[in-house]
Amino acid sequence: MSTVKENKEKGMLSQILRKFFITRDSILEIMQQEDVDTREGETDGAGVRISWKRGENTASFMKADKKGRLFVGQKFASQTTWGMNYKKSRYGKWSVNTKITTTPAVIQVNVRPAQGKRGGWLINVHNQTPYFKENKFVFRCHWANYWASDAMIVAGLVAKFQGGKSGKSMFLGEVLGDDQRATMVLDNIQSLLFWSNMDKLPSHEERMEKKRTEAFERDFFFRNWKKSFPITY
């Protein structure tokens, strides 16, 4: 039964794409002509993609999960897209890439202290992604998990966390699609530390200044320690 539905979806999408290349109407207009429920989507200037605004902007809030662990959350209004892109050939000509791609919308971020030996922070990112199903669009939700040490989070870095293991570092701003949101996450962590009567994390600039000072003191010691302890034979 699922195979029949999948073939029907692919057949309808193929029909819409063929009509798009013939008429040059926007893909949104063609879907509306085919009675597809586009969920109030909007078209881009080129007519090859459809976008939706999902979620809402809220102030940060503090809650406890089912296990009683305190976390700070914040919701965001984001844009998610579905459709095709332009591609440039090696001869410099532009064309439409018929492969469908999606851009997820980050609608919420939760942060809480990690319970493992390494400490640090767990950052849970709630994404929504549009999918074309039968004759309508649906939005699928997915939570992605990341981890960061104190030094990483103040530097704006996180690592994908899955199966108890962390991957390579990446910029939190790229994960959230906005550098300002990465700053908000750090502010939320500082608030959580404040309400937990713990010392706030130093800024990235303060950490770098401390490292420079320690490096200078170490180099100064190694350059001068022999003068303090003359060698005799």
Number of C-alpha atoms within 10 A of each C-alpha: 5 7 8 9 12 13 12 15 17 15 13 17 17 13 13 18 17 12 16 19 12 9 10 14 14 19 24 24 16 18 20 11 10 13 11 18 16 19 12 11 16 16 18 13 8 12 17 23 21 21 21 19 15 19 17 12 13 12 9 16 13 17 12 11 9 7 6 8 11 16 19 20 22 20 18 19 14 21 18 20 22 22 20 18 15 11 13 11 8 7 6 8 8 11 11 12 14 14 8 11 15 16 15 23 24 26 22 22 24 22 23 21 20 15 11 9 6 9 13 18 21 22 27 18 19 20 23 22 20 22 15 16 17 18 16 14 17 16 16 11 15 13 13 15 18 24 26 26 18 16 15 19 24 23 20 20 22 26 22 18 18 12 5 6 10 15 12 9 15 15 17 24 17 13 19 22 16 13 14 10 18 23 17 15 24 19 16 22 24 17 17 21 15 12 9 10 9 11 9 13 17 14 14 16 11 12 15 13 12 13 12 12 12 12 12 11 12 11 11 11 11 10 10 10 10 10 9 7 8 7 7 4 2
